[in-house]
């Protein structure tokens, strides 16, 4: 949308459909604020388009972009350039449909113990840190459950964000890192050691060179996180931040319903 505006595409020619209830936002900064129950997220964390303007709802309206929020695409007809949406309305593009469905969090396999529960049944106490909805649930349960200790699975940027914010609340945090130090994809071991040391001063413990392989539950509630070395971390509250995978269901629909092609923009 930002690029089209910069290239002077005529007003009224762009429709942006999003399942979110707010305009596109910078997930890291916005969700960081949501973790603080005393702070109301500001519009400054809406996408800024390469350090450009604050792209809140007003920005879209001023630039003649129709913003359709809290709406899912339920069907896709590539040959006709048409999408059917959860609001019961279909929309047809005169030129192109751009698919930018982003990604979804990678999840841990779940064992429900002896419980006769469906595989996809949510496990109380097991959370994912991915977007606004996930973070709202996480924030609510941090207040209602008031956990004294939390396991954070993932030693990347989001995992350290979570560990830092929870440590500020006086929660004992254990971070499981797959690499031999936190943020191994970005930081040197020496720099990471300084970051970890600072967090350890606030009660954060790190487990390195290990991997969470399963979340275990009993009676529908989380009881432990199992690691690949056989260790089980007993906990009733865990947050998983182990990366994302493409949200590709729309492509599967396209492959089965039409001969239209997709041009990749890499």
N, C-alpha and C positions, 0 to 999 in steps of 0.2 A: 504494500500500500504506500509506504513512504517513497519507494523508488518511482512508482507511477506518478505521485504528486510532483516529485522533482522533475519528471519528464513531461509535466503539463498534460497529463491525460485528462480529458474533459470531465467535469463534475457529473456525477450520476452514473458513471460507467463502471464503478467498482462496488461490489457487494462482498463484505467480509463476514463469513459465517464461523462462529466459534461456540464450542460447548461451554465455555467459561461464562460466568455471570458479569465479568468486568472486561474492559478492553485488554488486549495483549500486554503482558507485563514482564519485567525482569524477575524471573523466579527466585533467584538467590536473594536479592535485596528485599523483595516483597515478603517472601516467606520468613525471612529473618525478622522482619518487623512483627509479623503475625505471632511469632513465638513469644513476644513480649505482650502480655495481656493488658498492659497499661498504655500501650502505644497504638494509635489508629493509623493504619497504613496510608501513606500519602500517594498522590498521583505521580510523584516524581519517579516512581518505580514502574510506570508504564513504559513500553518500549520507546527508546529515544532516537532510533534511527541514525546510527553512526554519529552520536553526539549532537544530534539535531534537536528539534523541538520536543516538548513534552507531549507525547501522543496519547492524551486522555480522550474521553468521549467528545469533548468540545473540539479538539483538533480534527477528529474524523468528520464531525458535522460541518465545520468551517470549510473543509476541503471536499465536501460533497460526496463523502464515502458513506454508504449505508452499512451500519454495523448491526448485524443480527446475532445477538448474544443468547446464551443459554439454549442453544439449538444444535441438534445433531443432524448430520447427513445420514439418512437411513437407507438410501438407495442411490445408485450412480449409473447414469446412462451416457457413457463417453461419446458414442457416435452422435448423439443428439445434443451433446454439451449441456445435459440437464442433470440436476441433483434434486432428489426428493428429501424433504426435511421433516424433523420430528414435530414441527408445527402444522403439518398437514398440507404444506404448500410446496410446489415444485418451482425451481428457478432455472431458467435457460439462459446460457451465455451466448452472446452474438459472436464472440471471437474465441475466447479461451477460458478454461477452468484451471486454476493453479492449485495443486494439491500440496499443502504445507501442514500436514497433520502432526508433525513433530514426533515425539517419542513417548514411551511409557516406562515406568520403573521396572527394573528386573526384580523378580520376587524369589523368595526362598521357598523350597519345598516345605510342606507342612505335614506333620504327623499329629493326628488327633488322639493318639493313644487308643484306648478301647472304645472311644465314643463313636457312635454310629451317625456320623455327620457327613454331608456332601463335601467333596474335595475343595470346592470353591467357597466353603463357608468361612466368613471372616473369623479370625482368631483374636479374641479380646486381648489387648495388650501388645499386639504386633502391628507396627505402623510403618508407613513408607513416607519418605520426605521428597515429594516430587513437585507439587503445585499447591494452589490455594486450598482446594477441597481437602487434600491430605493434611495440610498444616492446620486447618481449622479444627479437624477432628483431633489431631495430635495435641493442640493447645487446650482444647476442652478437656481431654482425658488427663492431661498433666495436672489440671486443676482438680478434677473430680476424684482421681485416683491418688494423687499426691505421692508418687513413688519416691522411695528413698534411694533407690539405685536403678540405673538404666544401662542397658547394653546398646551401644551404637555399632552397627555392622557396616563397616566401610571407613577407610582412613583417608578419603579424598576431601575435597574442599567442603562439600555439603556435610560430610560426617564430622569434620572439625568444627564447622559452624554450629551444628547441633550440640556437640560436646561442650563447646564454649558457653553457649546460651544456658544449657542445663546446669553446668557447673556454677554459673552465676546465681542460679536459684538454690544452690546448696545441695544439689543432687550428686551422689557418687556415680561417676560415669566410667564405664569400661568400653574402650574403643578397640574393635577387632580390625587389624590391618592385614591385607593380603600380602603386601610387600614387606621389606625389612625395615621400613620406616614410613611415617605418614606422608601422604602426597608424593609417593615415589615416582609418579609420572611427571612431576614438575620440579620438586625440590631436591637438592643434593642431600646426602645423609647428614652433613654438618649443619645445614640450615634447618632441616627437619628436626634435628636434635634440639635446637634452640626453641622451636615452636612447641615441641612436645614438653620440654622442660617447663615452659611457661604454663602450659595447661596442667601439668602434674602438680604444680604449686597450688592449684585450685581443686585438687582431688580427682583428676582424671588419670586413669590407668590405661596403658597401651599393651595390647597383645600383638606381637609382630609375626610375620611369616606364617600366618594361619588363615583359615578360611571357614566361614560359617556355611554349613551344608544343609542345615535343617532347623526349622522352628518346631518345637514340640509343645503340644497342648494336652490338657486334661479338662474335661467338662466344658469345652469351648473356650478355655482361657490359656494363655501362654504360661508355660512353666519353665522352659529352658531353651537355650540356643546351643545346638551341637556343632562342634568344630571338627575339621577334618583329621585332627590328631586324636580324636576320641573324647576330648574334653567336653564337658557339658557345663555351660554357664547358667546357673539357676537364676531366673529372673521372671518377673511378671510384667515387665515393660521393656520393649525393645524397639528401636527405630532402624530401619534398613535403608542404606544409601549406597548401593553397589552398582550404580550406573543405570543406563537406560537402553532400550531396544526400540527399533522403529515401530511406529503405530501404522501397521501395513494392511489392516483389514480392507481399507478402501481399494487397495491395489488388487486384492484377491477378487473383489466384486468386479473390477474393471476387466480382469483377465477372463472371467467366465461369462460376461454379458455383452462384450463388444469387441470389435476388431480395432478400435481406436488405439493409437500409440501414445506413449508418454515420452516427452523429451526431458531429459535430465538437465538440471542447471547445477553444475558442479563448480 
